[in-house]
């Protein structure tokens, strides 16, 4: 669900993308909205693979001020396009997590990686 203009005036989330990782900063209203979306994810059936796209679901889709914005350090700007950068959360099945764990030691995505799991 997209944020309404009225909500956008009250919520702010800044995603920073840096060499060391990704951080989400926000005001209390934004994190209450985020918690509501995460609760829906937590209650969903794992086989449905429901997702929360932070910029898509919590941001606005108009030319007005966006409630979610991204800032990047120089190294990240060379790798990612700020306009397209997204942070996504997905509920997966235990078998999916088991598959991920097999690659934990190498830290690399599987060669047959399919983001839709």
PyMOL commands that set and color helices and strands:
alter all, ss='L'
color gray80, all
select helices_A, chain A and resi 5-8+28-43+46-48+54-58+74-79+94-101
alter helices_A, ss='H'
color red, helices_A
select strands_A, chain A and resi 13-18+21-26+51-53+68-72+88-90
alter strands_A, ss='S'
color yellow, strands_A
deselect
rebuild
show_as cartoon
